[in-house]
Amino acid sequence: MNEINSISKDQAGPCGIICGACPLGSGTVAETAGQTKKSIVDCQIPSWAPFVPGGEAIDWAAVDRALTWMETYARCAGCENGGGPPDCTIRICAREKGYDLCSSCEELEECTRFDWLRDHGQQIKERLMQCRGLSKEEYIKKMDAQKLWQA
């Protein structure tokens, strides 16, 4: 398990996202970027890409920089460890109200702070409402047992 995985393991944000199941919290995005970067080099894609339609227009140095950036920074240590978007209105609100999990909030049903997560935000809000009364640890165990975030 990589360092980020061990940091975010057994964590959930106040929003109900299980950190270890999130592609950023689990390190999947960063690891995939590293694997993609290695495959580009191993398969010598930049050398033959110009012979394939559109391949001549690709800036391979920029691709390499982007993948290096993703490998380094597309990771999340989880809200408990300072990860996640710094301006996350869900986390900010939960902290202000003193909640570990938004399921404790009486205003959860009307809450619009989940809207930026689109359909996923509505799904986790519904799960949080179904899990009212559970501690954060109980919530994580229940969600993990249901394997909701695993493909």
N, C-alpha and C positions, 0 to 999 in steps of 0.2 A: 504494500500500500504506500502510495507516495505521501509526502509530508502534508499536503493539503487534505488528502483523504483522511488522514489520521486526525487532523485538526477539526474537520467538520463532521467527522463520524459521530453519530448519535446526537446531532443537533437539528433543530428546526427553527426557522425564523418565526417571529411573531405572526407572520402571515400564514403559517402552516406548511410552507415548503420545507420538505425534508432535505437538508443540505447534502447528505451523501447520495441522494437520488437525483440531484440536480446536475446537469452536465458541467456546470461551472464549479460547483462545490465538490463534485467527485473527481475533478481533474480531467474528465473525458475530453473537453474541448482543447485544453492545453496539450494533452497527450496526442490527440488526433492531429493537431497542427504540427507537432514534432515528427510524427510518422509521415505526414504528407510531405514535409520538407525533405525528409530522408528519401522518400520514394522519388521525388523530383530529381534529386542528385543521383540516386542509384540507377534510375531508368534513363538518365541523361535527357530528360524531356526538353530543356531549352535548346539542345543541339538539333533536335528533329522537329520541334514545334513550328518553325517557319515554313515547313513544307506541308503543313496541314492548314486548311482555311482558318484564318483569324489568328493563327499562331505567331505570325510575324509582328502582330501589334501588342503582344504581351511583354510587359516590362518585368523580366524575371528577377531583376534586382529588387524591385518593389514587392513582388510576390514573396521573395525571401525575407525582406524586412517585415512584411505583414505577418508571415508565419512565425518568425522569431518573436515578434511582439506578442502574438497570441500564445505561443508556447510559454512565455514568461509571465504575461499579465492576465490571460483569460482564465483566471482561477479565482475562486472565492473561498475565503476562510470561514464564512458563515457570519451571521449578524453578531453572534456572541463574541467573535474574535475580531470585530472591526471590518468584516467583509460586506459584500453587497453594495448596492448604489449608495453613496454617501448621503444623498438627499431623499432616500426612500421614505415617502410620507407614511407608509404603513408602520415601519420600524419607529420613526420619530413619534408618531401618535401613541403607539403601544408603550414606549418608554415614558412619555409624558403622563400617561394614565396609569403606569405601573403594572402593565400586563406582560407576562411572559409569552402569552398566546392570545391572539385576538378573539378566540372563542369565549373569553371572559368578558368581552365588551358587550354591553346591552345595545349598542348602536351598530353592531355588526351587519345586521340585515340591510340597513340603509346606507352603509358605508360605501363611498365611491373611491376610496383610496386604492382599491384593488383593480380599478378599471384599466390601468396601464398594462396589466397582465392579460388583458383581453379575456378570451374564453377560459383560459387556465385560471385567471383570477376568480371568475365566477365559480368554477369547480372547487377550488380550494376554500372559498368562502362557504360554500354549501357543506363541505366536509367539516369545516370548523364549527358550523352551526349544529351539525349532527353529533359533534364531540363535546358539546358544552358540558362542563363539569369535570372533564378529564384534566389531569395535570399534563404538563408538557411531556414528561417522560411517558405517561400512559398513552398520550396521543401518538408519540413517535412509535411506540411498540405496536399500537393498533394499526397505524398506517403501514409500518414495515411488514406486519403479518399479512396485510391485504395485498402487498406487492403492487400498489397502485402506480408507482413511478418506474417500474421496471418493464422493459420491452419484452 
